[in-house]
Amino acid sequence: MKTEFNWDDTRVFLAIARSGTLSGAAEAMSIGVATISRRLDRLEQSLGVPLFSRHQSGYRLTDDGEALLERAEALEYAGLAFGETANLQGNVAGLVRLATSDNLATHFILPSLKGILDTYPDLRVEILSGVQSVNLHRRDADMAIRMVKPDSGNLTLKRLGTVGFGVYGAKTYIDELGGVPAGLALNNAQYVGWSESHQHLPAARWVTKMLRGRPCRVEANTLGAQVSAVSSGLGLGILPHFMARASGLQCVQPETGVDQTLWLVMHSDLAGSRRVRAVADHLIAVFDQYKDQLTIP
């Protein structure tokens, strides 16, 4: 028999999903393992579906659990926003440090900041960009925008959108290939690849598959450098649509199967801060406004 649904139990569900263990969830929520287990059982009974499969290595989301994850994150975010609604404008002050990529900062975030800073004159924003990943648990930053979903820690996450990737080239190089190439020509083309330290990226794996053992003549460890190399006619590249479009590159294949989700990540202890909440809401609105530019060639 189903028990009554308790929305607060979704916090337990998210904590287990992020840590992968009952003990990790208990530590993140500062409650006992037995309580975590009991509240998970209650949630599964109220929903009538198993949310996790139990393994020796920990807890893994079932298909039902995976399907409910986004809704649980939305519920978490709505709860935080509800608690911060009252008197928000009069109390937003101080510094918010945002870690993100140079590309997202340049194309979307920095051009949008004047509006929020005019609304909250006592608010300050520091953009931390570069190739080094910051650690939110060490408080290197208050929030981050990432293309890799964190799988552990006491973090609050929100999906911002999807960055679409396509195969792009300079007109001069595409002309050398005989125009917009067919699949066979793509297999024989030169590519601007990722350096060895970035071979885990979906785009890097795509290039490796296309090269079929051939080496890349040019490799780079940033998207900005790859755009420059492709613009110079050094080969085709797997690039975000918004960056390639801004550089005047031609799309030869719009779908690559390596699109990546953008995540807004905050340490849960800071997610209720008025200054952090204001910047988070601003970023959510910005990326919702530009979602087509991120996904459409």
Secondary structure as UniProt FT lines:
FT   TURN            7..8
FT   HELIX           9..19
FT   HELIX           22..29
FT   HELIX           33..47
FT   STRAND          52..55
FT   TURN            56..57
FT   STRAND          58..61
FT   HELIX           63..83
FT   TURN            86..88
FT   HELIX           89..91
FT   STRAND          94..100
FT   HELIX           102..104
FT   HELIX           105..109
FT   HELIX           110..112
FT   HELIX           113..119
FT   TURN            121..122
FT   STRAND          123..129
FT   TURN            136..139
FT   STRAND          143..146
FT   STRAND          155..163
FT   STRAND          165..169
FT   HELIX           171..176
FT   TURN            177..178
FT   HELIX           183..188
FT   STRAND          191..194
FT   HELIX           196..198
FT   TURN            199..200
FT   HELIX           202..211
FT   TURN            212..213
FT   STRAND          218..220
FT   HELIX           223..231
FT   TURN            232..233
FT   STRAND          236..240
FT   HELIX           241..246
FT   TURN            247..248
FT   STRAND          250..253
FT   STRAND          260..267
FT   TURN            268..272
FT   HELIX           274..289
FT   HELIX           291..295
//
